[in-house]
Amino acid sequence: MENYTATINAMEYPPHLKHKVIFETFNKLNAGEAMLLINDHDPKPLRFQFESMYEGQYDWEYVQQGPTLFQVKISKQ
């Protein structure tokens, strides 16, 4: 079983807060820590945002990839 420093269920937040909460949580992680993101759709746009803001500073690993639930492990390098 994987240990995560934080778990974010994006479905619990209104759309205008989702990315804010995700990035705030990521910024609080120490190097080597990971958070779990749970969502009802593939968060590809979020990944593009991570790539533009944190290139080389994170790892993105799908734990569950659909069709109705997506879980992504986002680790800080």
C-alpha positions in Angstrom: 0.0 0.0 0.0 1.3 3.4 -1.0 1.8 6.2 1.5 0.8 9.7 0.4 1.5 12.9 2.3 -1.9 14.3 1.0 -4.9 13.1 -0.8 -7.1 15.4 -2.9 -10.5 14.3 -4.1 -11.0 17.0 -6.8 -14.7 16.1 -7.1 -15.2 17.7 -3.6 -14.2 21.2 -4.8 -15.9 23.7 -7.0 -14.3 24.1 -10.4 -12.7 27.4 -9.7 -10.8 26.0 -6.6 -9.6 22.6 -7.9 -6.3 23.7 -9.4 -5.6 26.2 -6.7 -6.0 23.5 -4.0 -3.9 21.0 -6.0 -1.0 23.4 -6.6 -1.1 24.6 -3.0 -0.9 21.0 -1.8 2.0 20.2 -4.2 3.9 23.3 -3.0 3.7 22.1 0.6 5.3 18.7 -0.3 8.9 18.1 0.5 11.2 16.5 -2.0 10.4 12.7 -2.2 6.9 13.1 -0.9 3.8 12.4 -3.0 0.1 13.3 -3.1 -2.8 11.3 -4.6 -5.2 13.1 -6.9 -8.6 11.6 -7.3 -10.8 12.8 -10.2 -13.8 11.8 -12.3 -12.0 12.5 -15.6 -8.5 12.3 -17.0 -6.7 15.4 -15.6 -4.6 16.0 -18.8 -4.9 19.8 -18.8 -3.6 19.8 -15.2 -0.6 17.7 -16.3 0.2 20.3 -19.0 0.0 23.0 -16.4 2.4 21.0 -14.1 4.8 20.6 -17.0 4.8 24.4 -17.7 5.2 25.4 -14.1 7.3 22.6 -12.6 9.2 21.0 -15.4 11.6 18.5 -14.1 10.4 18.9 -10.5 7.6 16.3 -10.4 6.6 12.8 -11.4 3.2 11.9 -12.7 2.0 8.3 -12.4 -1.5 7.0 -13.0 -2.6 4.6 -10.3 -6.1 4.2 -11.9 -6.9 5.3 -15.4 -10.7 5.4 -15.9 -13.1 5.0 -17.3 -15.0 6.8 -14.6 -12.4 7.3 -11.9 -8.8 8.5 -12.2 -6.2 8.4 -9.5 -2.8 10.0 -10.1 0.3 9.9 -7.9 2.1 13.3 -8.1 5.5 13.2 -6.5 7.9 16.1 -5.8 11.4 15.5 -6.9 
